[in-house]
């Protein structure tokens, strides 16, 4: 594994988050708009490719991901969560459930850091709590 890989993965996660956020605001994923979004990103092609893979995987499993987030977040409906928190949770939940090459603790730590960067002051704790519960419910251990 290359030393640059974590940087690529972090940048890809952040780019996928931006794409998810955009779709969340628009309510759909217009093909022309999404194509322009991916083309306009100043990221390296490897970062864009990884981000697009994350984005497409999340959308493919969105119903199940949202169901698990809702079940793990006591007293919080998905619609009441901030867009940043909701999409950070989607990203990390997808990684935990569908990317066995990424250790769940890494996904959680990355999600908390991204929530700290893009969310509000409560986002890191909220994201950590929900993801911890999803991880435990999957029987994958505890952080």
C-alpha positions as CSV (number, residue, x, y, z in Angstrom):
1,X,0.0,0.0,0.0
2,X,1.4,3.4,-1.0
3,X,1.9,6.2,1.5
4,X,-0.3,8.4,-0.7
5,X,-3.2,6.0,-0.5
6,X,-4.8,7.5,2.7
7,X,-4.7,10.9,1.1
8,X,-6.4,9.6,-2.0
9,X,-9.0,7.9,0.0
10,X,-9.7,10.9,2.2
11,X,-10.0,13.2,-0.9
12,X,-12.3,10.6,-2.6
13,X,-14.5,10.5,0.5
14,X,-14.8,14.2,0.6
15,X,-15.5,14.4,-3.1
16,X,-18.2,11.6,-2.8
17,X,-19.7,13.6,0.1
18,X,-20.0,16.7,-2.1
19,X,-21.7,14.6,-4.8
20,X,-24.1,13.1,-2.3
21,X,-24.8,16.5,-0.8
22,X,-25.6,17.9,-4.2
23,X,-28.0,15.0,-5.0
24,X,-29.6,15.5,-1.6
25,X,-30.3,19.1,-2.3
26,X,-31.6,18.5,-5.8
27,X,-33.6,15.5,-4.9
28,X,-32.4,13.5,-7.9
29,X,-29.3,12.7,-9.8
30,X,-29.7,14.3,-13.2
31,X,-27.2,12.6,-15.6
32,X,-26.1,15.8,-17.3
33,X,-25.6,17.6,-14.0
34,X,-23.7,14.7,-12.5
35,X,-21.5,14.3,-15.5
36,X,-20.6,18.0,-15.3
37,X,-20.0,17.7,-11.6
38,X,-17.4,14.9,-12.0
39,X,-15.8,16.7,-15.0
40,X,-15.5,20.0,-13.1
41,X,-13.7,18.6,-10.1
42,X,-10.1,19.6,-9.8
43,X,-9.1,16.3,-8.2
44,X,-6.7,13.8,-9.8
45,X,-8.3,11.1,-11.9
46,X,-7.6,8.4,-9.3
47,X,-9.5,10.5,-6.7
48,X,-12.4,11.1,-9.0
49,X,-12.6,7.4,-9.9
50,X,-12.6,6.3,-6.3
51,X,-15.2,9.0,-5.3
52,X,-17.4,8.0,-8.2
53,X,-17.2,4.3,-7.1
54,X,-18.2,5.3,-3.6
55,X,-21.0,7.5,-4.8
56,X,-22.5,4.9,-7.1
57,X,-22.2,2.2,-4.5
58,X,-24.0,4.3,-1.9
59,X,-26.8,5.1,-4.3
60,X,-27.1,1.4,-5.2
61,X,-27.6,0.5,-1.6
62,X,-29.2,3.7,-0.4
63,X,-32.5,2.2,0.8
64,X,-30.7,-0.3,3.1
65,X,-28.1,2.2,4.2
66,X,-30.8,4.7,5.2
67,X,-32.8,2.0,7.0
68,X,-29.7,1.1,9.1
69,X,-28.9,4.7,9.9
70,X,-32.5,5.3,10.9
71,X,-32.5,2.2,13.2
72,X,-29.2,3.3,14.8
73,X,-30.1,6.9,15.4
74,X,-32.5,7.1,18.4
75,X,-35.0,9.9,18.1
76,X,-33.6,11.2,14.8
77,X,-35.5,10.7,11.6
78,X,-33.2,10.8,8.5
79,X,-35.0,14.0,7.3
80,X,-34.2,15.8,10.5
81,X,-30.5,15.2,10.3
82,X,-28.3,17.9,8.7
83,X,-27.5,17.1,5.1
84,X,-23.8,16.9,6.0
85,X,-24.3,14.4,8.9
86,X,-26.8,12.3,6.9
87,X,-24.4,12.0,3.9
88,X,-21.3,11.4,6.1
89,X,-23.3,8.6,7.8
90,X,-24.3,7.2,4.4
91,X,-20.7,7.2,3.2
92,X,-19.3,5.5,6.3
93,X,-22.1,3.0,6.5
94,X,-21.5,2.0,3.0
95,X,-17.9,1.4,3.7
96,X,-18.6,-0.6,6.9
97,X,-21.1,-2.8,5.1
98,X,-19.7,-3.2,1.6
99,X,-15.9,-2.5,1.6
100,X,-14.2,-5.3,3.5
101,X,-10.8,-3.9,2.5
102,X,-11.4,-0.8,4.7
103,X,-11.4,-1.6,8.4
104,X,-14.6,-0.3,10.1
105,X,-12.6,1.7,12.6
106,X,-10.9,3.5,9.8
107,X,-14.3,4.3,8.2
108,X,-15.6,5.6,11.5
109,X,-12.5,7.7,12.3
110,X,-12.5,9.2,8.8
111,X,-16.2,9.9,9.0
112,X,-15.7,11.7,12.4
113,X,-12.9,13.8,10.9
114,X,-14.9,14.7,7.8
115,X,-17.9,15.6,10.0
116,X,-15.6,17.8,12.1
117,X,-14.5,19.5,8.9
118,X,-17.8,20.0,7.2
119,X,-20.5,19.7,9.9
120,X,-21.3,21.7,13.0
121,X,-19.8,21.3,16.5
122,X,-22.2,18.4,17.3
123,X,-21.6,16.5,14.2
124,X,-18.5,14.5,15.2
125,X,-20.1,13.0,18.3
126,X,-23.4,12.3,16.6
127,X,-21.7,10.6,13.6
128,X,-19.5,8.6,15.9
129,X,-22.4,7.4,18.0
130,X,-24.6,6.3,15.1
131,X,-21.7,4.5,13.3
132,X,-20.6,2.8,16.6
133,X,-24.1,1.4,16.9
134,X,-24.2,0.3,13.3
135,X,-20.9,-1.4,13.7
136,X,-21.9,-3.2,16.9
137,X,-25.3,-4.3,15.3
138,X,-23.4,-5.8,12.4
139,X,-21.5,-7.9,14.9
140,X,-18.2,-6.6,13.7
141,X,-16.9,-5.7,17.1
142,X,-16.6,-2.4,19.0
143,X,-14.4,0.6,18.3
